[in-house]
Amino acid sequence: MSCNYADGLSPYEYKGEVGMNEVFDTPEVLKQKISLLAEWIKDSKYTVFHTGAGISTSAGIPDFRGPKGVWTLEKEGKKPEVNLDFNDAKPTVTHMAIKSLVKKGYAKYVVSQNIDGLHLKSGLLRQHVSEVHGNMFTMRCNKCRRSYVSKTAVKTVGQRCLDIKCFGKNKNGNQCRGILYDTILDWEHQLPTEELELSELHSKMADLCICLGTSLQIQPINLVPFNAKKNKGKVVICNLQKTNCDRKADLVIHTYVDNLMKSLMDILGVEIDEYDDMKDPTNINSETTDWTIYEIDLKKVREIKRNTTKSKKRKKSEAKFSNTESETELPCNNQILKPSKISKLNNIDNIIK
């Protein structure tokens, strides 16, 4: 469980702001916000989800900074009363909804700060997810650097040795001589290079980044969703507590993420897949289940990003040339009006009234 994971981390004094009051939108305001978000998803060509601990609380896993979060209670000298083993946790409605949206093409990628492995268990494929803080159900070889799915949650955290021989083989077909380590980051660790680069690449291509259940306090991953802004995209935050990033967002929603996702899926007309333990990678010959990000995978995404950037520059250049021609044909008293910018909807309560 999260408190057991927390106990395995190195001592660290400041863990961010904890225990803030929860905020809930009124039913009327909430309905308006969800309808708007559904329209944005329909219009989006590249949606990326950014997920935090708040999407796993309904699975019985405590968050960290909520009123009953691990760090909040720790400050009071307490521990969460819930005692759920990671091995017994199952994906929530939100996990399955995200997986369904990716399958249907409504979303392209998921950036997860969670170590609980529930995105993995939901059936979300490796090419669609970055796990920037590690995963309790994956192990990485210290020699060949390949990652594998574990049938059970690992016993250590902090990228420590598991005393398990690597399952892989080298180019000659011989067994790799490496040893497997857990993938969970400790406080002083740098974010894994491949995971972070993919998170940034996909977010830079996104025209819509949706942050679910995260307080957006951990740097630098808290800034990654806002790469979409450079692409003239929108950022949406759904969290029960206010965040320091709310003022930068185009829409802030205060409700339970499961309720949000259920309503969204109804509006979009997408059925939420049921969790199937027979398709859960942790239940399938996991020794052969590769969870590696290969260099060729990175190269493909880099190339897509380059092509996207070139295409946008070309269109911008063509539009500029077209506008120049139009301006020369217009009478001198006419002006080319720029489309008005979409106003931020953090104050949507006032707009609706």
C-alpha positions, 0 to 999 in steps of 0.5 A: 500500500502507499504508506508501505511504499512511503516507509521505504523512501529516504527521509525527506523533510518537505513534501509539499503543501498537505491537508488542504481543504477539498473543493466541490463544484455545484451540480449546475457548474459541474455539468457545464464544465463537463459538457465543455470538456467533452466538446474540447475532447471531440475537437482535439486532435491530440489529447494527453492525460496526466494522472496522479494519486487521486485517480487511485483512491477509489481503488483503496489506495490513499493519496499523499496530500489529501485530507487523509493522505499519507504525507498529511497523516504522517505530519500528524504522526499517523498512518492511513487506516486503509490496509490494501495490498498493491497486489489486491488493487484493481483499476478504477473507473478512471483507469478503465475510461482512459484506457477505453479513450486511448483504444477509441482514438480520443486520447493519444498518451498518458503521463502517470506519476503513480507507482501503483501499476493500475494503468498497466493492469488496466491493459494500457499498452506500453507505447501509450504511457510514461511512468515517470516515478516508476511502477511497483510491478516492473523491474529493470536490468542493470546490464541490458536496461530492459524492463519486465513486468512482475507478477507481484508488487516488488518488495523494495523501492528506491531502485534497489537490487531484487536479487533476480536474474534478468530474463533477457538474452543478448545478441548472441542468444545467451542469457543476460548476466544482469540483475533486476532492480525495482524502478521506483524513484526515491526523493533524490533520483532524477526522472528516468530519461526515456519516460520524461522525454516521451512525456514532454514530446507528447505534451508538446504535440498535444492540443489538450492536456487533462490533469486528473487527481494530481496536486501538481507539486512535484517538479519538473513533471508538474510543468510538463502538461503546460507544454501544450500551451506552446502548441496553442493548446488547452490545459484542464485540471480536475482535482479536489484541492486547489493547485498552484497551477490552477491560474495557468489552466483553461479549465479547473474542475473540482469533483471526484475523477470517477464521476467526471470520467463517467459523465464524459464517457456518456457524453462521448458515447464511449463504453468503459471497458471492464477490467479483465484479470485474464488480460492483466499483464501481471497475470500473464506469463509476466517473465516474457512481458517486456515493458521496455522503452526502446531507442527505436520507440523514442526515434519514432516519436521524435520523428512524429514531433519533427514532422508535426513542427515542420507542418505547422511552420509550413502552414503558418508561412502559407497563412502569412503569405495569404494574409499579406495578399489579402491585405493588399487587396483590402481598402485602407480603412479595413483591418484584419481582425484576429480571432478572439482568444478563448477566455479562461474558465477558472471563473466559469461560475460567474460566466454561467450565472 
